[in-house]
């Protein structure tokens, strides 16, 4: 490998590290503080996410003043999140699905921002609170960082060259291993739940994170752009930075809903199957 090619592999590392050194401590403080700091962070990020998603979907603002539809779409996920903050979860989810009246592309923009935000709100609720959010965020960061480092150290075959030419299979494996190990470390540090569960669910959420990353890459390739925005140096936009979290957080929240009396990384396939079966049976019975 030439020195030039080696340098190009690491060309964006400095900017990524600087951005992470700012974002990670601020996010961690908001997660630990909870309350208005945490909710305000989620609201602001959701606003940015839906703005970028709308731009990627080709939903342009009108010339001059923002078109009223643009304002309404920006406000829609915020209204859902504000309803959840008041404990009106049914209203929140109803608002998310009601956004379908604007069309499929617009609904997708709202859903990306709102469902991830609602999931992060739910995970921060008692009795476990911050530890659930920290676990999810930690394994997503580990998956992303592990994939980045392993891919550049080992290289090798491409993971999905038509979708994201820069991603390698070695990077994907490295990301999953890193996510699992950090998940186990978080569990060991907190003393809550099974370390083996932390390892397994760390890898599962790492897989979800990588899937979210690939999905966003596919969306960008479809519209012919490299980054969703330019807000975060070394990363691009908010969607580029949080694409993995947008997939991992709803999955963690869903599992948490299935096992409300225990921490989600203790959940077994039997627990999840039993909870889903009970839900569908109860829904069928109530409909009759």
N, C-alpha and C positions, 0 to 999 in steps of 0.2 A: 504494500500500500504506500502510495507517495505521501510525502509530508503535506502537500497541498490538499489531497483528499482527506487526510486525517484531520487537518485543521477545519475543513468545511463541515465535517461531522459534528464538531463541537462549537461551531461559529455562534450559535444562539444561546449557549449555556450561560454565559455571563448575564445576559439580559433576563433569562429565566430565573436565575438565582436571585438577582436584585428584586424582581417582581415578587417572587415567593417570600423574600425576606420582609416585604412590606405587607403582603396580603395575609400570610399565614398568622402572624401575631395578632393583627387586627381582628381577623375572623375568630381566632381562638378566644380572645378577650370577650367578644360579643356572645359567643356560644356559652362561655362560662358564666357571664353576667346574666344572660337570659333577659326577660322583661322587654322593655322598650328598645334597648340596644340590639338585642337579637332580632326582634320583630322588625325594627327599622332597617336592619341590614338586609333581611329577607325581602322586604318590600322594595328597597332600592335596587337590589340585584334583579328581582323579578321584572321591574320596570325596564331595566336595561336589556334583559333577555328577550322580552316580547318585542322591543324596538328592533333589535338585531334580527330576530326571527322574521319579522314583517319585511325587513329589507331583503333578507335572503329569499323570501317567498315572492319577491317582485312587487310587493305592495308599497308603492311609492307614495310619499306625501305629496299633497297638492302644492302647486306653486304659491308663494307668498305665505299666507296663514295656513297652519295645518288643517287638513280636511277634517270635518267633524267625525267621519268614520275612523280616521286615524286616532283621534283623541279617545273615541269610545273604546276602540280595541286596546289602547294603552291602559285605560281605566278598568277594563273588564276583569283582568286577573287580580288587580289590586282590590276590587270590590269583593271578590271571592276570598282573598286572604283576610280582609278586614272582617268579613262575616265569620270566618274561622276564629279570629281573635276574640270574637264575642261569644264563642262557643256554639255558633250556628253552623255546624259542619254540613248538615243536609243542604242548607241554603248555599253554602260554598260550592259543593259539588254540583248542585243544580245549576248554578251560574256557569260553571266550567262547561258542562254539556250543552247548556243553552246557547253558548257562543257559536254553535253549529249553524245558527240562523244566518250568520255572515258568510258561510261557505266553508268548504273543507280546508283550504289553505289558511284562512283566518282562524278557524277553530284550532288547527294544529299549532299556530303561533301562541294562542291563549293557553292551550293545554300544556305546552312545554314549560311555560313560566309558572302557571298556576298549580299544576299537579306536583311539581317538584317543591314549590314553596309550601303547599299544604302538607306534604310529606315531612318536610323539615320542621314545620310547626308541631305536627303530631308527635314526632320522635322526641321533641324537647319537652313534652308534657311529663308530669309526674307519673309513676314514682321514680323512674330512673333518670329522666331529664338529660342533662348535658352529656352523659357518658355514651348514650346511643348516638347522638349527633357526632361526637368526637370519633367514635368507632367508624362510622360511615365515612366521614371526611378523611380520616387517617388512611383507611384502606384504599380510597380513591386516589389520594396523593401518592401512596406507595405503589399502586398499580401503574400510574402514569410515570412516576420517576423510575421505577424498576424497568418498565418497558423502554423508556428513553435510554437509560444507561446500558441495559443488556443489548439493545439493538445496535448501539454505537460501538460497543466493545466486541460483540460476537458477529454482528452482521448476519449474512446468510440469506436464505430464501425469503422472498417477500410474502407477507401475510395476505394482503388483498391488493395486488398491484393496480387493478383497474379503479379501485376506490381511493386508496391512500398509498402511493408508491413508496413513501418513506418508512412504513411500518413493516417490521420483519417478524417471522415466526419466533425467532430467539427472543425478540423484545416482548412478544405476547407471553411467552412462557416465563420470562424474567419478571414481568409485571404481576402475573398470577402468584408466583412464589413470594414476591415482596409483599403483596397484599395479604396473603395468608399469614406470613410471619409477623407482620405488623399488627394484624388483627389479634393474633395470639398474644403478642406483647401488650396490647391495650388491655386485654382481659386479665393477664397476669398482674399488670400494674394496678388495675381497679379492684381485683379480688372478687369480681362478680361473674359468676357463671363458669362454664367449662372452657379451659384453654383450647381443647380440641375443637369445641364449637367455634371458638374465635378463629382458629386456623381455617376450618372448613368454610364458615360464612364469610371470612375475609376473602378467600379465593372465589367464592360465588359472587360476592359483590364486586370483586375485581374483574371477573368475567363480564358482569353487567356494565361496569364502567367502560371496559374496552369496547363492548358492543355499542354503547352510547357514543363513544368516540368515533367508531366506524360509521355509525348512522349519520352523524353530523358531517363527517368527511364526504359521504355519499351525497348529502344534500348540497354541500358547497360545490362539489364537482358537477352536479347537475345544473347549477346556476352559473358555473364558471368563475368562481372566486376562490382565492387562496385562504383568506381569513374572514371570519364573520364581522370583524371590526378591528379597530386599532387602539382600543382603550388600554390594553395591558401589554407593555413592551415584552417581546420575546414569546408571547403567547397569542396575540391577536386580540379578539374580542372576548366578551363574557361567555359566549357560547363555546368558543375555543377552549376556554379555561375550565368551564363547568359542565362540559358535555357529558363527562363520565358521571358526575354527581346527579345529573338530571335523570339518569337511568338507575343508578344505585339507590338513591334515596326513596323513590316510590316502592322499589322492591323490598327494602328494609322495613318501610312503613306497613306494607301489606303483610309481611311475615309477623310483624309486631301485633297487628290486628288479629292475626290467627291465634296468637298465644299471649293474650292480654295479661295473664297472671304470672308470666315469666319473661326473662329477658330474651330478645329474639334470637341471639346466637346459641341459645340452648334448644331451639326448636328442632324437632326431628321431622323427617318426611311424613311419619304417621300423624304427628300433631297437626301439620298443615293440611293433610288430606282429610283428617277428621273434622277440622274447623270448616273447610270449604264444603264438605259433604253436608254438615249441619246447616250451613248458610243456605245452600241450594234447596235442601229439603224443607227448611222453614219458609223460604220464599215461595216454593211451590204450594205448600199447605195454605199459606196466607192468601195466595191468589185465588184459591178455591173457596 
